[in-house]
Amino acid sequence: MNKYELAVVLNPTLDEESRAAEMKKVQDLIERFGGTIEKIDDWGKRKLAYEIQKTTEGYFSFISFDAESTAPAEIESRIRIMEKVLRYLIIRKDA
């Protein structure tokens, strides 16, 4: 098992319930592909460094998890088609 961190930026127009539902979908994806979530760090609404889809703000969340080496590719392929996600990035943490 490797340690990974997933950074997700969600659309700022989402209300609290919608944002929680989107994050639940992301967490379910991680668990579906054999990952175990260690920590979720919500940063809330922040200003973006540059405009994305005519938006200057987004909800930032960081999820630390353990998973097999094949899981990040599967998770990314599912997150890529989520409409409410502006940006995402999965990195492998050094042990």
C-alpha positions as CSV (number, residue, x, y, z in Angstrom):
1,M,0.0,0.0,0.0
2,N,1.2,3.5,-0.9
3,K,0.3,6.8,0.7
4,Y,-1.4,9.3,-1.5
5,E,-2.9,12.8,-1.2
6,L,-5.8,14.0,-3.4
7,A,-6.4,17.7,-3.8
8,V,-9.9,18.6,-5.1
9,V,-11.2,22.1,-6.0
10,L,-15.0,22.2,-6.3
11,N,-17.3,24.7,-7.9
12,P,-18.0,27.7,-5.6
13,T,-21.6,27.9,-6.5
14,L,-22.4,24.7,-4.6
15,D,-24.4,24.9,-1.4
16,E,-23.4,23.1,1.7
17,E,-25.4,19.9,0.9
18,S,-24.3,19.7,-2.7
19,R,-20.6,20.2,-1.7
20,A,-20.9,17.4,1.0
21,A,-22.6,15.1,-1.6
22,E,-19.7,15.7,-4.1
23,M,-17.1,15.0,-1.4
24,K,-19.0,11.9,-0.4
25,K,-18.8,10.7,-4.0
26,V,-15.0,11.3,-4.0
27,Q,-14.6,9.4,-0.7
28,D,-16.7,6.5,-2.0
29,L,-14.5,6.3,-5.1
30,I,-11.4,6.0,-3.0
31,E,-13.0,3.3,-0.9
32,R,-14.4,1.5,-3.9
33,F,-10.9,1.0,-5.3
34,G,-9.5,-0.4,-2.0
35,G,-8.2,2.8,-0.5
36,T,-8.5,3.7,3.2
37,I,-8.9,7.4,4.1
38,E,-6.6,8.7,6.8
39,K,-7.5,12.4,7.0
40,I,-9.7,14.9,5.2
41,D,-8.6,18.6,5.4
42,D,-11.3,21.1,4.2
43,W,-9.9,24.5,3.5
44,G,-13.2,26.0,2.5
45,K,-13.7,28.7,-0.2
46,R,-10.5,30.2,-1.4
47,K,-9.4,32.5,-4.3
48,L,-7.9,30.7,-7.2
49,A,-4.5,31.7,-8.6
50,Y,-6.0,32.0,-12.1
51,E,-9.5,31.9,-13.6
52,I,-11.0,28.4,-14.3
53,Q,-14.2,28.2,-16.4
54,K,-14.9,31.9,-15.7
55,T,-14.6,31.3,-11.9
56,T,-12.1,32.9,-9.5
57,E,-13.0,31.0,-6.4
58,G,-13.3,27.3,-5.4
59,Y,-13.8,25.0,-2.4
60,F,-10.5,23.3,-1.6
61,S,-10.2,19.8,0.1
62,F,-7.3,17.5,0.6
63,I,-7.7,13.8,1.3
64,S,-4.9,11.6,2.6
65,F,-5.4,7.9,1.9
66,D,-3.6,4.6,1.5
67,A,-4.2,2.5,-1.6
68,E,-2.6,0.1,-4.1
69,S,-0.6,1.5,-7.0
70,T,-3.4,1.0,-9.5
71,A,-6.0,3.0,-7.5
72,P,-5.0,6.5,-8.4
73,A,-5.5,6.0,-12.2
74,E,-8.9,4.5,-11.6
75,I,-9.9,7.3,-9.2
76,E,-8.7,10.0,-11.6
77,S,-10.6,8.6,-14.5
78,R,-13.8,8.8,-12.5
79,I,-13.1,12.3,-11.0
80,R,-12.3,13.6,-14.5
81,I,-16.0,13.3,-15.6
82,M,-17.5,14.9,-12.4
83,E,-19.1,18.2,-13.5
84,K,-18.7,20.0,-10.1
85,V,-14.9,19.4,-9.8
86,L,-12.9,22.3,-11.3
87,R,-9.5,20.7,-10.6
88,Y,-8.0,17.6,-9.0
89,L,-4.5,16.1,-8.4
90,I,-3.3,12.9,-6.8
91,I,0.2,12.8,-5.6
92,R,2.1,9.9,-4.0
93,K,3.7,10.8,-0.6
94,D,7.1,9.6,0.2
95,A,7.3,7.0,3.0
